[in-house]
Amino acid sequence: MLELLTDYTVQLVVLSSAVTGATSGALGCFAYLRRQSLVGDVISHSSILGIVGFFWLWFVLTGDGNKSLWLLIPGAMVASIAAMILTQWITNSTKIKADASLGVMLAIFFGTGLTLLRWIQRSSNPIPGQAGLEDYLFGMAAATTLSDFWMIGILTVVSSVCLFVCWYRLKLLTFDPGYAAGLGLSVGRWELLLLSLLVIGIVIGLQIAGVVLMVALLIAPASAARQWTNSLGKMILLAGLLGGGCAASGAFMSAVRKGLPTGPAIVVCLTLVVLVSVLFAPGRGVLSRRRTLVT
Amino acid sequence: MNRQAMVSEGLSHAVLPGLAIAFWISRDYNSPWLLIAAGASGLVMIWLTEAFQRTKLLDPDASLGIVFAGMFSLGVLFVSNFLKQTHFHADCIIEGNLAIASLDRFEIGGWDLGPKSWLVMLLILIVQILFVSVCYKELKATLFDPELASRFGLRPRLFQLLWLSIVSLTTVAAFNVAGSILIVALMIAPPAAAYLVTTRLHHLLLVSAIVGAVSAMIGFYASLFLDVAPTGTVASAAGFVFLLVLFCSPSNGFIVKQWGHWQRNRATLECLALQWIKDGSQDRFSFSRGRMRPFRKWQYILKRLNRQALIEQASGHYALTPAGHKKLAAKLAEFNAAH
């Protein structure tokens, strides 16, 4: 089985999954700390409309089926941002509360996206290359190409640079937005940046984890890392490591068993990691709590 | 209403492992084991989520997300591995098989009583109606003020569990017919649409049910037209009905509200224009002096006043007609009376 690692495709798949998992995991720390897990869930479900929609638009405009991430990730971003704006608008201007409006977004975006997907698949003159589109539901890392890897790489580099440059302000905004506003930070603009980082963290992983399970790839590494450290920097690094590791193993498992969707494999890994962290982490974990209580 | 909209999403994903295992054992789409196993799986999810939340180590939303994602993944892996040869594959999870479900009819003694799943859903609907009508007061109290309810001895904890079980049961029974995303959409969007229109609980229930049924019908016909599975169309129909209500509702709708704003704004500007004409400060309307922007808005107001014969033009100046004077006086009196 391990000789598979010498195969170029498998190497590419595993490497790009690792990078993706690391970025999602790291950016997911902000989502986790700011209690945006469910927002992340609905955003990732909504992005299917963008993915399928952009695919279809490209076909209408050029007659080709293009599944490259350079087309689909912007689509996912557009749909996610639209979903978020609409949710915010509904929550702010009507009596509907935040989680109900997130649910409505789910209905609209995911429902329409699914309809469009099925329509594309059933249409009488099939679009070339539409076969892999359904994999965006549960993820299929094996579909990663080299150009996809560059797209992922660029997004990773951009978000890492962002993190480095704006580190202290992002840290402040995550933990104490009131104080930040008091210091004169224009909170609106920085919130926008954090939101963009969230969207990047989500769309980057859609190919390997799929829309339905993306939220786990975003939140689980952060939740696990949180148990082992109290410092934001270490948490982000650890979450990146855990995310990357689980994503790589999930992708590898999916490469070994053809036809196994990648998303669930990754999530099972991640869930184990979270369980282990919650139980065994020194100082915070369940077992260590029991021990201190007894003594 | 309980702000637990996302719990139903979690439940709908989490029932998959139970369903998959039950199907693997029984190989029969309609065995009651499916319902039972899925219900059990839903309860497992709730228990695990609460366990995680009790440790207080994880953010509550995050624990919900992780638990249901984990269970759902286990289910999908199981299906991909062991159930590859059957109809029960990943697509069905998301979508259910509504079209086929209607073919499996329930027969007693040779009488065709309709599709089995329809009967099951009808039964669940009856159970729900019974539950809601019998325990209406308790549910209402538990929903709005659990502490008060517990002080009255109403045991809100019990009702919450009962409510969650009914939600699980509905999710599970509907799953067979409709798949997971659809259920979430139908559980959240119709009540949200109903909440826009009314705040009384019994109206909410009724309107949600009607909206749900209507969305399902619209969605189903759309799916026939587009030749796709009904799941996506019904879910988006529910969502679009919500948007429709949001914009077009005659009492609370966005369009009506904006129209009201615009009308009030216009009335204020008309009043202002009348007052200025009376005062003789004509140059306020002149664009060349750069006094009043937006120029076109004032032109519109003046034209309107002209049409209503409240002002008249004489040698390039505006003047109030007697009707205009009367209207201005009336408006000012109204204003003074109101403040």
Boltz contact constraints between the chains, C-beta under 6 A:
constraints:
  - contact:
      token1: [A, 32]
      token2: [B, 62]
      max_distance: 6.0
  - contact:
      token1: [A, 35]
      token2: [B, 59]
      max_distance: 6.0
  - contact:
      token1: [A, 37]
      token2: [B, 61]
      max_distance: 6.0
  - contact:
      token1: [A, 37]
      token2: [B, 62]
      max_distance: 6.0
  - contact:
      token1: [A, 37]
      token2: [B, 65]
      max_distance: 6.0
  - contact:
      token1: [A, 38]
      token2: [B, 6]
      max_distance: 6.0
  - contact:
      token1: [A, 38]
      token2: [B, 61]
      max_distance: 6.0
  - contact:
      token1: [A, 41]
      token2: [B, 65]
      max_distance: 6.0
  - contact:
      token1: [A, 96]
      token2: [B, 192]
      max_distance: 6.0
  - contact:
      token1: [A, 99]
      token2: [B, 3]
      max_distance: 6.0
  - contact:
      token1: [A, 99]
      token2: [B, 5]
      max_distance: 6.0
  - contact:
      token1: [A, 99]
      token2: [B, 6]
      max_distance: 6.0
  - contact:
      token1: [A, 100]
      token2: [B, 5]
      max_distance: 6.0
  - contact:
      token1: [A, 100]
      token2: [B, 188]
      max_distance: 6.0
  - contact:
      token1: [A, 100]
      token2: [B, 192]
      max_distance: 6.0
  - contact:
      token1: [A, 103]
      token2: [B, 5]
      max_distance: 6.0
  - contact:
      token1: [A, 103]
      token2: [B, 188]
      max_distance: 6.0
  - contact:
      token1: [A, 104]
      token2: [B, 189]
      max_distance: 6.0
  - contact:
      token1: [A, 104]
      token2: [B, 192]
      max_distance: 6.0
  - contact:
      token1: [A, 104]
      token2: [B, 239]
      max_distance: 6.0
  - contact:
      token1: [A, 104]
      token2: [B, 242]
      max_distance: 6.0
  - contact:
      token1: [A, 107]
      token2: [B, 185]
      max_distance: 6.0
  - contact:
      token1: [A, 107]
      token2: [B, 189]
      max_distance: 6.0
  - contact:
      token1: [A, 107]
      token2: [B, 235]
      max_distance: 6.0
  - contact:
      token1: [A, 107]
      token2: [B, 238]
      max_distance: 6.0
  - contact:
      token1: [A, 107]
      token2: [B, 239]
      max_distance: 6.0
  - contact:
      token1: [A, 108]
      token2: [B, 239]
      max_distance: 6.0
  - contact:
      token1: [A, 110]
      token2: [B, 181]
      max_distance: 6.0
  - contact:
      token1: [A, 111]
      token2: [B, 185]
      max_distance: 6.0
  - contact:
      token1: [A, 111]
      token2: [B, 232]
      max_distance: 6.0
  - contact:
      token1: [A, 111]
      token2: [B, 235]
      max_distance: 6.0
  - contact:
      token1: [A, 111]
      token2: [B, 236]
      max_distance: 6.0
  - contact:
      token1: [A, 111]
      token2: [B, 239]
      max_distance: 6.0
  - contact:
      token1: [A, 112]
      token2: [B, 236]
      max_distance: 6.0
  - contact:
      token1: [A, 114]
      token2: [B, 232]
      max_distance: 6.0
  - contact:
      token1: [A, 115]
      token2: [B, 228]
      max_distance: 6.0
  - contact:
      token1: [A, 115]
      token2: [B, 232]
      max_distance: 6.0
  - contact:
      token1: [A, 115]
      token2: [B, 233]
      max_distance: 6.0
  - contact:
      token1: [A, 115]
      token2: [B, 236]
      max_distance: 6.0
  - contact:
      token1: [A, 118]
      token2: [B, 228]
      max_distance: 6.0
  - contact:
      token1: [A, 118]
      token2: [B, 229]
      max_distance: 6.0
  - contact:
      token1: [A, 118]
      token2: [B, 232]
      max_distance: 6.0
  - contact:
      token1: [A, 119]
      token2: [B, 226]
      max_distance: 6.0
  - contact:
      token1: [A, 119]
      token2: [B, 228]
      max_distance: 6.0
  - contact:
      token1: [A, 122]
      token2: [B, 227]
      max_distance: 6.0
  - contact:
      token1: [A, 122]
      token2: [B, 228]
      max_distance: 6.0
  - contact:
      token1: [A, 213]
      token2: [B, 69]
      max_distance: 6.0
  - contact:
      token1: [A, 215]
      token2: [B, 65]
      max_distance: 6.0
  - contact:
      token1: [A, 216]
      token2: [B, 69]
      max_distance: 6.0
  - contact:
      token1: [A, 219]
      token2: [B, 62]
      max_distance: 6.0
  - contact:
      token1: [A, 219]
      token2: [B, 65]
      max_distance: 6.0
  - contact:
      token1: [A, 220]
      token2: [B, 66]
      max_distance: 6.0
  - contact:
      token1: [A, 223]
      token2: [B, 58]
      max_distance: 6.0
  - contact:
      token1: [A, 223]
      token2: [B, 62]
      max_distance: 6.0
  - contact:
      token1: [A, 260]
      token2: [B, 80]
      max_distance: 6.0
  - contact:
      token1: [A, 264]
      token2: [B, 73]
      max_distance: 6.0
  - contact:
      token1: [A, 264]
      token2: [B, 76]
      max_distance: 6.0
  - contact:
      token1: [A, 264]
      token2: [B, 77]
      max_distance: 6.0
  - contact:
      token1: [A, 267]
      token2: [B, 69]
      max_distance: 6.0
  - contact:
      token1: [A, 267]
      token2: [B, 73]
      max_distance: 6.0
  - contact:
      token1: [A, 268]
      token2: [B, 73]
      max_distance: 6.0
  - contact:
      token1: [A, 271]
      token2: [B, 70]
      max_distance: 6.0
  - contact:
      token1: [A, 274]
      token2: [B, 66]
      max_distance: 6.0
  - contact:
      token1: [A, 278]
      token2: [B, 57]
      max_distance: 6.0
  - contact:
      token1: [A, 286]
      token2: [B, 55]
      max_distance: 6.0
